[in-house]
Amino acid sequence: MILTTLEITAWAIALLWVVSTVVALTKLPGIPDVLDAKYGTKSAEPHAEAPLVAVIVPARNEAADIEATLRSLLALEGVRLEIFAVDDRSTDATGAIMDRMAAEAAALGKNFTVLHVAELPEGWMGKTHAMAFAAGRATAPWLLFTDGDVLFARDSLLRALNFAESERADHVVIFPTLILKSFGERMMIAFFQGISALFSRFWRIPTEGTKESLGVGAFNLIRADVYRDVGGFEALRMEVLEDLRLGFEVKRRGYRQRVAFGRDLVRVRWVVGAFGMVRNITKNIFAAFRFRVWMTLGACAGLAVFCLGPFAALAGSWWMRGTTAVVLLMLLLLYRYYRQFTGIAVWYALTFPVAACLVLYAILRSMILTLVRGGVVWRGTLYPLAELRKFAGPLR
């Protein structure tokens, strides 16, 4: 039997899925898990020689979540903290909640400082300015940058620091555990975990000379001297993806970057519903392609071929339908592996093409809205596209 061009293409895509999945499932177990007993052996009670960490929490209009975040930080065990909560021009009760929490912390002898930002200086993104503003006042040898809606387990930072000491790391990223409450949220996150396993190659991050790097807004733990040497957020003042760029700069400068799992140590509800994911992507994803139309459209084409092509093959010959079964099997294997970290059921693999369509829509929406608006709108502020493009550095 002579295969047609479409059939050969379909099997080539399926083979790429197989190879990528086998590599991912072979390498991913090598990523450390800070829940390992060896990272939690030190005393939970802080002492004079315990590590001092400055925790920096920028927040704008986070009144619904900021108190829970700050209380979880105040409950951290085994480390000495100086907490900087930055109220970034909030129009809700965020600032007042921070002030109240600071008063409570002071009564307990905790080092807690609230910084209020009334105006955003020209040439800055709000979040990068808030983090740079606080980092400039920190005296601790370690800095932890996080967000105003993140929840920390009591031993999370202690374990991360023990891991950093063990690895002699300069920058540590703990993958956050996403709080998922709906079918749509699980469907979308499952899609991204499958794609990231194939294309992100997180296991290569510790290897010197590789391009892979990472930064996560929920948990970026970095040595203060390294942060300053790479230029801090002053060098990334107009960067939409400031967490990824920080990770890139750390790796590019030759510092030791490490990533680790740690289920439920750092938790965040990143999206609310499937279309909440679409809204989040609208801000970020065009920036991931450095605001280049040709790169964005190329990525959409590749995503359609790689993620939707195998399912479109169901409309073809029996030979092409076989590729659908192969790709679905690979997805089931990937989802089965990630279930230990996310709790997402394996059968969500069946929703993969639906999620792929929503992601394609979100990418195109991000590009079109940014071009029409002439910039990125986030938290009520418009950041001009010309400025964003001017300061958009590399991510790889």
Phi, psi and omega in degrees: 000133179265122180282144177281168178300319179296319180294319177296317179298317180298319180287330176295319178295316179298320178296320177298320176300315182298310182299313182297320181292316179299316178298313182299313183289339175280322187268326185303321179298347178280349177286129184297157174239118184286359171283351175306139185305329184292343180265001180236026189273342184280163185300141177285342181271123179294146178224181187299332181262003178294150181301142175258126183233132171267117179261123185247119186238095175280141180209136173229117179055052179246035185301331183288335189237341193295325181295316180297322178297311183294323178294323178293327176291318180295339180269000181299143184248150169083359180225154173265135187238146159237116185260130176243109175260122185250116176273103186267081174059035182294145176251002176251205186272011183306309182299317180295321178295318178300316180297319179295318179295324178295321178295318178297317181296320180298322180294337178263004180077021181271148179271101188222119182239133174254130177244126180255124177258115182271325181224146178268120178298152180296142177084019180231145161281149183300315185290317180296323178295316181298318181289319178295321180301314181286318182299330179292343180256354183281144179244354184287153178285345176238143175239133173243116175263127180219188182242169185277010179227026184256141179246133185248134169291154186302325184258012186296313183287324176300314179296319180297320179290321175298320176297316179298318179295317181297322183267357187052044186276150175260337183213126182236132175242124172258125178296122180288151173270122183275132176277114186243125186239357183221163177302314182298321179296315180295319180300313184289316180294322177299320178300313183292326178293324177293315180293318182295325179297330183272327189246340187273331176050055182301333183294344180272353184302316181291346184281122179296142177089351177272159182273344184295134177209170181202148169216144181229126184302331182286334183204088172247101180257121187218145174296138184298321181291327177290316177306315182288325181293326180278001176102353180060195179282351172299326180281350183237031192298334178245031182263119177294316181263061187295329180291317178293319180294323176299314178299320179298314183294322177299313181292319182298326180279000176088012178279162186275109180254135180226146176237155182204153170276168177175076188302130176072004175287322179229114186239144179206142171264095188286325182225158174239102181080165181299321182281345169294323174298317178301317180295319178296318180295328180303323178286318195264324199287325177296327176295327179298333177261020176057032176061029179258123183295314184297322180291321180295314179294322177297319178296321178297318179297315179297319180296318180298315181294313187284323186261328181258331181307312181299331180274330173294336180296344177298338179275358183262205182288173177300324178299318181289325179296332177298328179292327177298317180297321180296312182294320179297321177298318178298319179295318178299320179294317179295315181294325178296320179294314185285347181301328181295339181257332186247337183076007181281129183297148183299327184295348176296348174303331180292339181269001184307311181294328177294314178298321180299320178297318179294322178293318176300316177300316182295320179296313180295321178298317179300314181296311185294314181295322179296318179292318181292317181284341184078023180163186180257129175259123179215127180054039174084003180244135176265124177253115188301139182298321180301319179290319180297318179293323182299322185255008181281101179275182183288155174248349179219000000 
